[in-house]
């Protein structure tokens, strides 16, 4: 299962709200996100479409908080061609009109709310319940939880989004999140409108707000795993870069030493440089520290570097002299 599915399955099993107003707010959010209306014989009926099997039980309990005698809820399981399963939760038409008005989907005069009705989120507790309903109804995330042993860098971010049918709903929901210092952005994607969050800590805040505590812990652990993995990758990249530089420097040094050997002979060099040339030819892969330990009189790494630079300069000077001689011959 995906990270967002696991989080939804955790939230759907969480404790029900204590107040009727909060139950109304959560139902209102579900109706506005994963709900649809059909009209038959002049009466509306509500249908919720979800991939969460346990949402049926939660919706039934929430509705019973509003109407103790409620028994008009149906469930149809749909198996799709891609092995996905959807559940269709249907409300009896006799209850639908009352639910639409009581849950702030429709005004008493028959007009539908375009955005989030103020009455649905008047109290802070109701606002939190509304966010939980939206999360269950239309949240999705691209977050991939990887194993600690997988050292490959994961390029995916921490994208959490909520899809609405109108810009007004998307903007109103972003405003509600801002009340909790969760700053979301809104955009249009084809025919839908998306409220989204890309900052890891803000995604964690949303999960905590809706009561997905295990998902928060999983995400925090993923933060730590990615940080460790990124640090290891940075260290490996640094090591590889240093090795490449060392190999490149060694090749230049060996080329210079061989040029001196083949032109004027290594024996023409001072004894200290002569010894280092022989050591470098015999140990092309050794770093400066190991080369310094092989010297008759041990040097520091900077001392070895200094002498190798001298050898490079001598080789360059010999090359320049040879070029001048060749130019004279050409004349």
Steps between C-alpha positions, in 0.01 A plus 500: 500500500604859446599736778181706459282184506667386821443843653133503397444153641648621828282812509178320408544276808574790734257610772179662389448869584334569833263771379215480249622818331833331430330192355305736274823673392674172414201378299481836326864464391440146371195610302697788343804288404409141416123540479266524207128570456250323281143613438221248470125560521569856609716390796876523549704209629862519619776256404853499642770329294812390686781244507478476880298197604451618860356836397154341489505427874628846583241674283224288656615594852531870412152507347352325803644781712273734300198271477486221756242303299702515174515172307506614137858422398596260221835360383606368159848359435641564152800303373671690221711367212826622656433291814399812689192480718254784550218516747178685423325619817142606427254694713128439487326781312270555802799622702691676224318834502532530875871411484571749223359786708621387843853440369522838323511366147173663395319807630141473615391693191645222281823676394825306539800650679786568261766512770528380858199626698589701809250298703695178434820631659383755758688337789863393507399140574273503193777644287729213602224247422445662159871464419482134604202446268681666209805284568291183487308620198762628255856500638782341303879500539801402293704417810696177467635337816829328419706246688799627695726254316416660165780754457367636173386857528122535474415798284131507593388776732237527769202602289154485662197625310122532525288503183179705478242570232512879543762768555291646782514172696874464440565857613274473806673181607843664463370777726392246763844340495660842545315527834736222617808669349494251212555707188366323191488608136216469250515421130276380219574164338286446193140505630577467872651732762775388733609620843851368553792497743860415411688576823577189704429654840167642383395158370584360842291776661197404288536135598517596866197726460282218364621248758728285281755461778661182366536666160673794669750264663556319169558831325737626770694175467512552124642850560781342703562219249520745209735725695732209579481379140570847363797543735641165388453596136672833559791324670528245218486775239770692686718188526453423131583858408816490712602168347450638148712806583771281655510269197514796263783659698690170516475453123639851438783435744592167339489659154735775617737252666513281189569806284793599720625139497482477122668837434768592753471200735372485856855482635544869408244594767591581862506188719178594684309541175662192345380278786147639480488441124589133547242462777226660291577276200492192724186611689271683256188453715639608837392830656741762630482376857609147406770631265641713780539191720698318228764773481841438657440812701122516560330819378168662573226478239559864412870422458426223251259729315762775486766270351260354245416852388873561449520188284206625288671837454826332395311292241320810369831687470656211306200492266530873434872465424432214258229702324743792453765268359247351256400849388865589427544184298191585296642842423 
